[in-house]
Amino acid sequence: MKFNTKAVHGDHNPDNSIGAIMVPIYQTSTYRQPSLLTHGEYGYSRTSNPTRTALEKAVAALEYGQFGLAFGSGLAAIDAVIRLLSPGDEVIAGKELYGGTYRLFKNIWERYQIKFHFTDLNDLTVIRSLICLKTRMIWAETPTNPLLNIVDIKTIGIFSKKHKLIFVVDNTFSSPYLQNPLPLGADIVVHSATKYLGGHSDIVLGCVVLNDEDLAKKLYYIQNACGAICGPMDSFLALRGIKTLHVRMQRHCENASKIAAFLRAHNKVDKVYWPGFEDHPNHQIAEAQMKDFGGMVSFSLLNSNLQRTSEVIQKLRIFTLAESLGGVESLCGHPASMTHASLSEKERISIGIVPSLIRLSVGIEDAEDLIADLNNALK
Ligand SMILES: *Cc1c(COP(=O)(O)O)cnc(C)c1O
């Protein structure tokens, strides 16, 4: 089955006795068991729930994976994957991670003696220099937040196979429609389904997809033992969102490309970050591993300070100042004070997060209206 068909039908539920087209919300914690000696398919909803199972299968199908797991948030999914490791193990991670992931790694997991190295994942020489006998995992995000750099998944996939490392890709910014890390060589894909998969800014949810049976068994064990699952209602909303993922993504990408071109030509704009530009440093990798360039665009203002940047953001009418991304409505964020506030100003500036940097999550509204909104604010 092709992607668009899987997106619509991936949750097909032939067991449903009344023929409902949508997977029911099985709002139940427990299940009647046939007898003392025989157990039913479902026993307790922490372990599994039919609505969640439908979601797990749907996301797995979209990522070309055999096994899917859903969690109460993207960070809960990421946390479950780190629980595959043991004290003393080391992880090599991208240096431009989602702030919450960085916080989880540094402030929580380092207390349990798991060590994280943050580095440029496109530099194999540096990665090689960081590898030791304790290295177990490589953790990548691509495109990165908020500067939309691209990590070459295929190259790291080959490298991590050679060194017997578990290669994890956080595919949140691309969504499975634009990019599928498993066929490109990753071992595990994680998603904050809060973003594009859900697509409507109405849930917080996370997913993990993989093909390795041994790792999958361990993750199902962790999911049940630690219990950071999502409920049936949120599973249902994620499933509903997924049905339109391909259509939404096409419009997100189309609008983002128009906005990137508009911003680049604007005389009050300094830099525009968007992997679709031919002179973007990783444009060729993006073209090779992604179907399109995504719905995120970041830009900085020419000769501008925090005050001026704030004035521009205040004038926006359609773009709403808010955390998060990937919903149908356009949002704008200010990385220096929002997603990357936990870094020092020096750390931020060293990676390009200047006070005038604005990150757009371009929605599926009319592109002309979005451009007019930006144009008006920039005046
Ligand atoms: C939002 C996000 C997360 C965290 O997901 P939550 O659902 O907010 O817990 C992880 N990674 C990336 C890239 C994100 O954008």
The ligand as a Gaussian input file, in Angstrom:
#p B3LYP/6-31G(d) Opt

LIG

0 1
 C        8.075000      18.759000      20.952000
 C        9.238000      17.911000      20.667000
 C        9.616000      16.884000      21.534000
 C        8.906000      16.630000      22.846000
 O        7.629000      16.165000      22.648000
 P        6.411000      16.422000      23.691000
 O        5.276000      15.771000      23.009000
 O        6.289000      17.895000      23.858000
 O        6.823000      15.754000      24.962000
 C       10.695000      16.102000      21.174000
 N       11.390000      16.324000      20.058000
 C       11.058000      17.305000      19.198000
 C       11.862000      17.500000      17.957000
 C        9.984000      18.141000      19.471000
 O        9.679000      19.132000      18.629000

